Amino acid sequence: MEIEKKDIRSLSKEELRDFFVSNGDKAFRGNQVYEWLWTKGAHSFEDMTNVSKSTRAALEANFVINHIKVDTMQRSEDGTVKNAVRLHDGLVVESVLIPTETRTTACVSSQVGCSLDCNFCATARLKRMRNLEPAEIYDQVLAIDKESRLYYNHPLSNIVFMGMGEPLMNYNNVLKAIEMITSPEGLGMSPKRIMVSTSGIPKMIKKLADDEVKFKLAVSLHSAIDSTRARIMPFSANFPLKELREALEYWYRKTKSKVSYEYVVWKGINDDKVSIDALVKFCKYVPCKVNLIEYNPIDDGEFQQASEEAIAAYIKGLQAIGVVVKVRRSRGKDIDAACGQLANKEA
């Protein structure tokens, strides 16, 4: 029976150095291989041209590189690029490149499917198969960085964790991926250009604050009324808004970083004055900004885009208390580009 080989990217640089020393080679060989894996994004050991053939053979005998493969890539009329990403075990996730005039944003997935049950989200209809490994998250970013350079002549500028999955339910792997993305030995991207979006799990938000993360935090809020939010996101009944508010207050005390609220306004669900007043009140607790998101309907069900009048009423109420509010229009409609609830957002 053949023993399953370990993905070499699960090893730290120190572990790689130890591997070479224990096999009678020099420790610096581990540094070379580590650079190939992360800085240069090697897909195979054969790519490592400054490593001897015998060393490459030893690596081949002991390890694999479970690199992702972009199965299909679709480009929208508005420039949005959607990647269907095949993982080493055949499962598929999606990532999206969202361009604007001044920057390109990668929207990446953190899980295959999702374990939460947001009623408006197409991903929620896919059961969670597994968490993504740090290298699989990193690979999505690397692929989009290459696309950004190819199509827009500049490197990727921002990353949002708003694709498939709940990032805070894959906490360790997401943080490890971000560590590599921001490392000079990885992509060297500033953590301030990374935003992790959560559905709002209070204890994990507090853990982020305790771990002194430097990236930005977004919360998919969608309502500041518990009963309405539970209708939209049934799992949120386990995390009352009072607990979420306390966690966000804790986050701000520890990090001094504003929170972004992602907020879709739906016709007949949260487009009334009571809902607007509740959000305005919630926004007073923690320094924040609000992204009002145009909804991409996934069927002809109860979740339908609200009127422009309702959006305008939200904007007026929020601006009256000094909250910065932006309206995010859906991107890539002609290719059904996914990001979060499978309508598209920018950082």
N, C-alpha and C positions, 0 to 999 in steps of 0.2 A: 504494500500500500504506500503510495507516494505521500510524503509529508508536505502539507501545505506551506508554502514559503511565506515568510513575513514581508510585509510592505516595508521597504527600507526607509521610507520617510516617517515611519513611526519611531525611528531611532533619533536620539539627540546627537549633537555633534560629538559630545564626549563618548557616547556609546559607539559611534562610528569609529572614532579614534581607537577605542579599546579593541574593537573587532580587528582592526588592522594590526595592532601590536600583538594580539594573541595569535595572529596568523603569520607572525614573523616579518611583518612589514613595518614601515615607518608610520608614526602617528599622524604626520602631516597629510598622509594620503586621505585620512578621514576628512580633513578640511577641504581638500580638492573635491571629493565626492559630494560633500555637503553643499558646496557652491554650485556644482552641477545640478543637484536636485532642486535647490530653492532659488538661487539667484538666476540661474540660466534655464530652469524649468525643463531639464532633460526628460524625454519620454522613455528613453531606453538606456541601458548601460553602454550600448554601442555609440551613443552620442558623445560619450566622455572621451574626447579625442586625445587629451593630454594624460590619460591613464593607460598604462600598459595593457596589452591584450590579455596577459595572464591574470592581471588584477580584475579586468572586466569579466573574465571567465569565472573567477572566484565569486564575484558579486552575483553573477547570473546563477551560479550553483546554489547560493544561499538566500537570495532575496528576489523580490519582484518590485516593479514600480507600477502600482495600480492607478495609472493615469486615467483621467476622464477622456472621453472622446465626444466631440461635438457632432452628434448624429446628423442633425439638420439645422440649418441656419436660415432664418427668414428676415428679409429687410422690408420694413414698412415704407410707405410713401413719405412719411414724416421723418425717416431716418432711423427709427427705432429698429434694433436688431434683437430677434429672439433666438436663443439657442436651446435646442433639445439636447441635453447632456446625458450621454450613456455612461453609467458607472461600470466598474469592472465585473460586477455580478449581474449585469444586464438590466438593472433598474434604471429609470430615467427621471431626471429632474429638469427644471427649466431655469435659465438665467437670462437677463435682459440688459441690453445696452441702450441707455436713454440719452440722446444728445440734445444739447441746447446750443445757442450761439457761442457760449463762453466755456462750456465744460461738457464732459461725458460722465455719466453715472452708471455704475454697475449695480443691478438688482440681483442678489444671489439667494440661493436656497440653502437651508440649514438642515432640513430633514427630507426624506422621501415620503411624500404625503404629509399628513398632520394629524395629531392626536386630539386636537380641539374640534369644536363643533359649530363654528360660526356659520349661521344659516345663509349668509350672503356670499360665501366664499366657495369657489369651485374646488380649491385644494382640499377643503374640509370634507369633500365627498370622496376623497381618496384616503383610505385608512393609512395610518403611519406604518411604513414598512421597517424603517430603521433610521438612526441618526447618520448624518454625513460625517466622515472622518475629517480632521483638520486639513489634510492634503486635498481632499475632494472639494472643500470650500475654497481653498487657495487656488486650485486649478481653474475654477470658474472665473475667478478674478483675473488670473493670468490670461485666460482665453479672451476675455473682454478687453483687457489692456491691449492685446495684440490687434483686436478688431478696431479699437479706438485709434491706434496708430495707423492702421491700414486705411480706414475709411475717413478719418478726421484729422490725420496728421499730427496728433498730439497724444500723450499718454493719458490713461484713465485718471480722472481727477477726483471722483467721489465714489463711495460704496454705500449701498443701503442693504441691510438684511431684511428684505421685505418680500422675498420669494417664498417658496414652499416651506412650510414648517414654522414652529414657534422656537426662535433662537434660544430663549432662556430655558427650554426643555432639552437643549443640547448644549448646556452651559460650558462645560470644560472644553469641548471640541471647538465651539465658536470662539472662545477666548484664545485658544491655542492658535487657531487660524489667523485671528487678528494680530496676535503676537508676531507671527511670521510675515504677515502682510506689512506690518509697520517696522519690522526689523531691517537694519541696513543690509543684512544677509538675505533678506527676502526682497520685497518690492520697495521698502523704504518709504511707504506712504505715511503721511501724518495721521494720527488717530483722530484728529479734529475733522478729518474729511470722511470719517466713517460713522454711520448711524445704524444702531441696532433697534429694530422695531419689535415691540412685544405687545401681546394682547393684554398684559397687565397682571403679572404674578407677583404679589407684594413681597414675599420673602426673597425672591430672586432679584428683585429690584434693589432691595436692601443689601443683598450680597454683592451686587455690582458696585454699590457705593463703598462697601467695606473693602472690596478688592481694589479700590481707587483706580478704576478704569478711566481712560482719558478720552474715549470715544463718546459720541452723542447718543442720547436716548430718545426714542419716540414711543408713544403709547397709542395703540389703536383704541380710541375711546368710544366714539360713535354715539354715545349718550351719557349724560351726567345724571340720569335718573335710573336707579337700580332696576326697576321693573322693565323699563324699556330696553336697557342694556342686556338684561337676561333674555329678552325676546330676540334680540339681534344675535347675541353671543351666549347661548345657554350655559356654558361652563362658568361664565362670570358670576353666576349666582353663588359660587363657592368663594368668590373674592369680592365682597361688597365694596362699593366706592369709598366708604370710610377707610377701609384698610388700604386701598390703593392710594388714596390721598395721603395717608400717614407715611406710606412707603416713599412716595414722591417728595414729600417734605423732607424725609430723611436723606433721600438722594441729593436734594439741593443743598441741604446743610453740609453734607460731606464733600460734594464735588463743585458746588457753585456753578453748575452747568444747567442752563435752561432746559426744560422739557418741551418736546414737540408733540402736539396731539394730532393724530390722524383722525379725521372725522368725515364720514360720508353722510350726506343729508338725503334721506329717502322720503318719498311722497307718502303722506299719511302715517308715518312712523315717528319721525323726529323733526318734522318741519313746522311745528307749531310754536307759539310764543312761550309756552311752559318749558319746552325743550331748550329754546334759546336762552331763557333766563337761567335755567339750571347750568348750562355750559358757562355762561358769563360768571356765575357765582363760583363754579369749580375752578375757573381760570384765575381767581383771585388768591388761591391758596399757595401756588408755586409760580415763580416767574416762568413764562411759557410763550410759545407761539402756536398758532393753529393752522393746520393745512386742511382746507375744505376740499374734498376729493370728488371729482365727477365719477359717477358709478357706471361701470360696464355691466349691464344686466347679464346674468348667466342663464336666465330662462324668462318665461312670462309670468313668474310668480309674484309674491307680495313685495319684493324689493325692486322698486323702480325709482329712477332718478327724480329728484325733487325739482320744483320750478326755479327759475332764475330769481323770482321774487323772494322765495324762501332763503336762497343763498345770500341775497342782498340784505335780508333782515338779520341773518347771522353776522355778516360783515359789519353792519351798523352797530349791533349790540356789542361786539367784541372790540371794535375800534373805539367805542365810547369809553372803555376802561383802559385804553392804551395797549391792547394786545395786538401784536403783529399778526395779521391773517393773510393767507395766500390761498388762491383757488388753483388746484391742480387739475388740469384738463387731462382726460384720458389720452394715452399715447398708443400708437401701433394698433389702432382699431381694425385695420384691414388684415392684420396677421394674428389678432387676438393675443397680443403680447401680454405675458403674465407678469404681475408684480403684486405680491401680497394677495389681495382678494381677486386677483386677475383683472382688475382695472389697474392702470399704471400710474406710478408716482415718481417724482424726482426728489432727490435729497433736498 
